[in-house]
Amino acid sequence: MGYFLSCDWGTTSLRLRLADTGKGEIVAEIRSTEGINKVFELWQQSGGEEEKKTRFYGEVIDHHVSELETQTGQRLNNLPLVLSGMASSSIGFIDLPYASMPFDVDGSAINTGFIAASDSFEHDILFISGAKNENDVMRGEETQLIGCIAPGQWVKNELFIFPGTHSKHITVKENQAIDLRTYMTGELFSLLATQSILKNTVQPGDFYPGAFKRGLIEAAHRNMLNLIFKVRTNGLFDVCTGSENYHYLSGLLIGTELKDLSLSNAETVNLVCGNDLLTQYQLALSELAPDKKLNIFSVEQGDAATVVGQLTIAKHLKILK
């Protein structure tokens, strides 16, 4: 059994892991706020020379590989690197075209790119592209989706939900990802809570399930644009505290996102979610989709899915064995 470097490079963050090539088990991990957007801006500030771009991005990875070496006490030179997320976008390391939906979820149908190790960067790099349909795109979630499905597992008709800044809903039928919908739930919440007229009426704090459920239920039956302003009057009329109002707003937005579940005939809903949103989405799904079978991936399973997906794709290409 060998090892490889797994990198999930998003718009605002970077996660680099050392993992084994057997089951993709994570040995060590580095987390950084050096997302692709920040690195792209720094590259532009440095002159934006295209011929120096891959080296510039490689130096960022090199720095974090050194941190992994310090953490593990071993040299990691010459290990292959598998990159997914925004690393293959127009602002990334290289620009790869999206794979088209539908695609098989066994890891055989994703677009990839490859750069061999060189004197300036001593790791072979496998780039994993994103996926698209006629109206939507994703980079990173397609790899995580593949990692959520066990070898030999047959997915007949299920929905996978990946909450976040841009929440992704992916429908899988007969082991093919056939539909994708993105909801700007997290980004809109951040804008409303920190930059709009509502910012002085909401306050982060302990979770208030009653206020959150009230937002969920009202979102299902009333106009969202009117309900957003109710957050303002809740504060003006002292209807609730700032913390309660914060979770009421969260319920409004998550409830609006999950309205589309009524249009889905998926038999099972899979929730793949981080700790920060798990409680909210679990409560929302039990409230709004009581007729659906709900499968909740643990936070650890969701984190590991990206690494397992990368490993699955790399093994199909015989980059890893």
C-alpha positions as CSV (number, residue, x, y, z in Angstrom):
1,M,0.0,0.0,0.0
2,G,1.2,3.5,-0.9
3,Y,0.2,7.1,-0.2
4,F,-0.9,10.1,-2.2
5,L,-1.6,13.8,-1.6
6,S,-5.2,14.7,-1.8
7,C,-6.1,18.4,-2.3
8,D,-9.6,19.9,-2.2
9,W,-9.0,23.5,-3.4
10,G,-12.1,25.6,-3.1
11,T,-12.8,29.3,-3.8
12,T,-12.1,30.3,-0.2
13,S,-10.2,27.4,1.4
14,L,-7.7,24.7,0.8
15,R,-7.5,21.2,2.4
16,L,-4.4,19.1,1.8
17,R,-4.3,15.6,3.1
18,L,-1.9,12.6,3.2
19,A,-4.0,9.5,2.5
20,D,-3.4,5.9,1.7
21,T,-4.1,4.3,-1.7
22,G,-5.9,1.3,-0.2
23,K,-9.2,2.8,1.2
24,G,-8.3,6.5,1.1
25,E,-7.9,6.7,4.8
26,I,-6.6,10.1,5.9
27,V,-3.3,10.1,7.8
28,A,-2.7,13.8,8.2
29,E,-4.4,17.1,7.1
30,I,-3.7,20.8,6.7
31,R,-6.5,23.4,6.4
32,S,-5.8,26.9,5.0
33,T,-7.7,30.0,4.0
34,E,-5.6,30.2,0.8
35,G,-8.5,29.6,-1.5
36,I,-8.2,29.7,-5.3
37,N,-9.7,33.2,-5.4
38,K,-7.0,34.6,-3.1
39,V,-4.2,32.8,-4.9
40,F,-5.5,34.0,-8.3
41,E,-5.5,37.6,-7.0
42,L,-1.9,37.3,-5.7
43,W,-0.8,35.8,-9.1
44,Q,-2.4,38.8,-10.9
45,Q,-0.7,41.2,-8.5
46,S,2.6,39.5,-9.3
47,G,2.3,40.3,-13.0
48,G,-0.1,37.6,-14.1
49,E,2.4,36.0,-16.5
50,E,0.7,32.9,-17.9
51,E,3.9,30.9,-18.3
52,K,4.6,31.4,-14.5
53,K,1.1,30.5,-13.4
54,T,1.5,26.8,-12.7
55,R,4.7,27.4,-10.7
56,F,3.1,30.2,-8.7
57,Y,0.2,27.8,-7.7
58,G,2.7,25.0,-7.1
59,E,4.6,27.0,-4.6
60,V,1.4,27.4,-2.5
61,I,1.0,23.6,-2.5
62,D,4.7,23.1,-1.8
63,H,4.4,25.3,1.3
64,H,1.5,23.1,2.7
65,V,3.3,19.9,1.8
66,S,6.2,21.1,4.0
67,E,3.7,21.6,6.8
68,L,2.4,18.0,6.3
69,E,6.0,16.8,6.4
70,T,6.5,18.6,9.7
71,Q,3.2,17.2,11.1
72,T,4.0,13.6,10.0
73,G,7.8,13.6,10.5
74,Q,8.4,12.1,7.0
75,R,9.4,13.2,3.6
76,L,6.6,13.3,1.0
77,N,8.6,14.1,-2.1
78,N,7.5,12.4,-5.3
79,L,4.1,11.4,-4.0
80,P,1.3,11.9,-6.6
81,L,-1.1,14.8,-6.0
82,V,-4.8,14.6,-6.8
83,L,-6.6,18.0,-7.1
84,S,-10.3,18.6,-7.2
85,G,-12.5,21.7,-6.8
86,M,-11.7,25.1,-8.2
87,A,-8.1,24.1,-9.1
88,S,-9.3,23.2,-12.6
89,S,-11.3,26.4,-13.2
90,S,-10.5,29.5,-15.2
91,I,-9.0,31.1,-12.0
92,G,-7.2,27.9,-11.0
93,F,-4.0,26.0,-11.7
94,I,-5.3,25.0,-15.2
95,D,-8.7,25.4,-16.9
96,L,-10.4,22.1,-17.7
97,P,-13.9,21.8,-19.4
98,Y,-16.7,20.5,-17.3
99,A,-17.9,16.9,-17.8
100,S,-21.4,16.8,-19.1
101,M,-24.4,15.4,-17.2
102,P,-25.6,12.7,-17.1
103,F,-22.4,10.9,-16.0
104,D,-21.7,7.5,-14.3
105,V,-21.0,7.8,-10.6
106,D,-18.3,5.0,-10.6
107,G,-15.6,7.6,-11.4
108,S,-15.1,6.6,-15.0
109,A,-16.7,9.6,-16.7
110,I,-15.2,12.8,-15.2
111,N,-12.9,15.0,-17.2
112,T,-9.3,15.1,-15.9
113,G,-5.9,16.7,-16.7
114,F,-2.4,15.6,-15.9
115,I,0.9,17.4,-15.4
116,A,4.0,15.3,-14.9
117,A,6.5,16.0,-12.1
118,S,9.3,18.4,-13.0
119,D,12.3,20.1,-11.5
120,S,10.1,22.9,-10.4
121,F,7.4,20.7,-8.9
122,E,8.3,17.2,-7.9
123,H,4.8,15.7,-7.8
124,D,2.7,14.2,-10.7
125,I,-0.6,16.1,-10.6
126,L,-4.0,14.7,-11.6
127,F,-6.6,17.4,-12.0
128,I,-10.3,16.5,-11.7
129,S,-12.7,18.8,-13.5
130,G,-16.3,19.7,-12.5
131,A,-19.6,18.8,-14.1
132,K,-22.5,20.7,-15.8
133,N,-25.9,20.5,-17.2
134,E,-27.7,23.0,-19.3
135,N,-28.3,25.5,-16.5
136,D,-25.9,24.7,-13.7
137,V,-22.3,23.8,-12.8
138,M,-20.3,22.3,-9.9
139,R,-16.6,21.8,-9.1
140,G,-15.7,19.5,-6.2
141,E,-19.1,18.1,-5.4
142,E,-19.0,15.6,-8.3
143,T,-15.9,14.1,-6.7
144,Q,-17.4,14.1,-3.2
145,L,-20.6,12.4,-4.7
146,I,-18.5,9.6,-6.2
147,G,-16.8,9.1,-2.9
148,C,-20.3,8.8,-1.2
149,I,-21.2,5.7,-3.3
150,A,-19.5,2.5,-2.3
151,P,-17.9,0.2,-4.9
152,G,-20.6,-2.1,-6.2
153,Q,-23.5,0.0,-4.7
154,W,-26.4,0.6,-7.0
155,V,-28.3,3.8,-6.6
156,K,-31.7,3.5,-8.0
157,N,-33.3,6.9,-7.3
158,E,-31.8,9.2,-4.7
159,L,-31.1,12.9,-4.0
160,F,-27.8,14.0,-2.5
161,I,-27.7,17.4,-0.8
162,F,-24.4,19.2,-0.1
163,P,-25.2,22.3,1.9
164,G,-22.9,25.3,1.9
165,T,-22.3,28.7,0.5
166,H,-23.8,27.4,-2.8
167,S,-25.8,24.4,-1.8
168,K,-25.9,21.6,-4.4
169,H,-28.7,19.1,-5.0
170,I,-27.7,16.2,-7.2
171,T,-30.1,13.5,-8.4
172,V,-28.7,10.1,-9.1
173,K,-30.8,7.5,-11.0
174,E,-29.6,4.1,-12.0
175,N,-26.1,5.0,-11.0
176,Q,-26.0,8.1,-13.1
177,A,-25.9,11.7,-11.9
178,I,-28.8,13.1,-14.0
179,D,-29.6,16.5,-12.5
180,L,-28.0,19.3,-10.6
181,R,-29.5,22.4,-8.9
182,T,-27.5,25.0,-7.1
183,Y,-29.1,27.2,-4.3
184,M,-27.2,30.3,-3.1
185,T,-28.5,29.8,0.4
186,G,-25.3,30.4,2.3
187,E,-24.2,33.4,0.3
188,L,-27.6,35.1,0.5
189,F,-27.8,34.4,4.3
190,S,-24.4,36.0,4.7
191,L,-25.3,39.1,2.7
192,L,-28.6,39.6,4.5
193,A,-27.2,39.0,7.9
194,T,-24.0,41.2,7.6
195,Q,-24.6,43.7,4.8
196,S,-28.3,44.5,4.6
197,I,-30.8,46.5,6.6
198,L,-31.3,43.3,8.6
199,K,-27.8,43.3,10.1
200,N,-28.8,45.1,13.3
201,T,-31.7,42.8,14.0
202,V,-29.9,39.5,13.9
203,Q,-27.2,38.1,16.2
204,P,-25.4,34.7,16.0
205,G,-25.9,32.7,19.1
206,D,-27.3,29.4,20.5
207,F,-29.6,27.5,18.1
208,Y,-33.3,28.3,18.6
209,P,-35.2,25.4,17.0
210,G,-38.6,27.1,17.5
211,A,-37.6,30.2,15.6
212,F,-35.9,28.2,12.9
213,K,-39.0,25.9,12.4
214,R,-41.2,29.0,12.3
215,G,-39.0,30.3,9.4
216,L,-39.2,26.9,7.7
217,I,-43.0,26.7,7.8
218,E,-43.6,30.3,6.7
219,A,-41.2,29.9,3.8
220,A,-43.3,27.0,2.5
221,H,-46.5,29.1,2.3
222,R,-45.6,32.7,1.8
223,N,-43.6,35.0,-0.5
224,M,-39.9,35.0,0.3
225,L,-39.4,38.7,-0.5
226,N,-42.0,39.7,2.0
227,L,-40.8,37.3,4.7
228,I,-37.3,38.7,4.5
229,F,-38.6,42.1,5.6
230,K,-40.4,40.4,8.5
231,V,-37.0,39.8,10.0
232,R,-36.7,43.6,10.2
233,T,-40.1,44.1,11.8
234,N,-39.4,41.2,14.3
235,G,-36.6,43.4,15.6
236,L,-38.5,46.7,15.4
237,F,-41.5,45.3,17.3
238,D,-39.4,43.2,19.8
239,V,-41.1,40.0,18.6
240,C,-37.9,38.0,19.3
241,T,-34.3,38.4,20.3
242,G,-31.5,39.0,17.8
243,S,-30.4,35.3,18.1
244,E,-33.9,34.0,17.6
245,N,-34.2,36.3,14.6
246,Y,-30.9,35.0,13.2
247,H,-32.2,31.5,13.2
248,Y,-35.6,32.6,11.9
249,L,-33.8,34.0,8.9
250,S,-31.9,30.8,8.5
251,G,-35.1,28.9,8.5
252,L,-36.6,31.1,5.8
253,L,-33.7,30.5,3.5
254,I,-33.2,26.8,4.1
255,G,-37.0,26.3,3.9
256,T,-37.0,28.1,0.5
257,E,-34.1,26.0,-0.7
258,L,-35.9,22.7,0.3
259,K,-39.2,23.7,-1.2
260,D,-38.1,21.9,-4.4
261,L,-38.1,18.6,-2.5
262,S,-41.9,18.4,-3.3
263,L,-40.9,18.2,-7.0
264,S,-38.5,15.3,-6.5
265,N,-39.6,11.7,-6.8
266,A,-36.3,10.5,-5.2
267,E,-37.0,7.7,-2.7
268,T,-34.0,8.6,-0.5
269,V,-32.5,12.0,0.5
270,N,-28.8,11.8,1.4
271,L,-27.5,14.7,3.5
272,V,-23.7,15.3,3.3
273,C,-23.1,18.2,5.6
274,G,-20.5,19.9,7.9
275,N,-21.1,20.3,11.6
276,D,-22.0,24.0,11.2
277,L,-25.2,23.2,9.3
278,L,-26.0,19.6,10.2
279,T,-28.6,20.4,12.9
280,Q,-30.5,22.9,10.8
281,Y,-30.7,20.7,7.6
282,Q,-31.6,17.6,9.6
283,L,-34.4,19.4,11.3
284,A,-35.5,21.0,8.0
285,L,-35.6,17.7,6.1
286,S,-37.6,15.9,8.9
287,E,-40.1,18.8,8.9
288,L,-40.4,19.4,5.2
289,A,-39.9,15.9,3.7
290,P,-41.3,13.4,6.3
291,D,-42.2,11.0,3.5
292,K,-38.6,10.6,2.3
293,K,-36.1,8.1,3.6
294,L,-33.3,10.2,5.1
295,N,-29.7,9.0,5.1
296,I,-27.3,11.3,7.0
297,F,-23.6,11.0,6.4
298,S,-21.5,11.7,9.4
299,V,-19.3,14.7,9.2
300,E,-16.3,12.4,9.1
301,Q,-17.9,10.4,6.2
302,G,-18.6,13.6,4.3
303,D,-15.0,14.8,4.8
304,A,-13.6,11.5,3.7
305,A,-15.8,11.3,0.6
306,T,-13.8,13.8,-1.3
307,V,-10.6,11.7,-0.8
308,V,-12.3,8.5,-1.6
309,G,-13.8,10.0,-4.8
310,Q,-10.4,11.3,-5.9
311,L,-8.9,7.8,-5.2
312,T,-11.7,6.1,-7.2
313,I,-11.1,8.4,-10.2
314,A,-7.3,8.0,-10.0
315,K,-7.6,4.2,-9.9
316,H,-9.8,4.2,-13.0
317,L,-7.1,6.1,-14.8
318,K,-4.4,3.8,-13.3
319,I,-2.7,6.9,-11.8
320,L,-2.9,5.2,-8.5
321,K,-3.1,1.4,-7.7
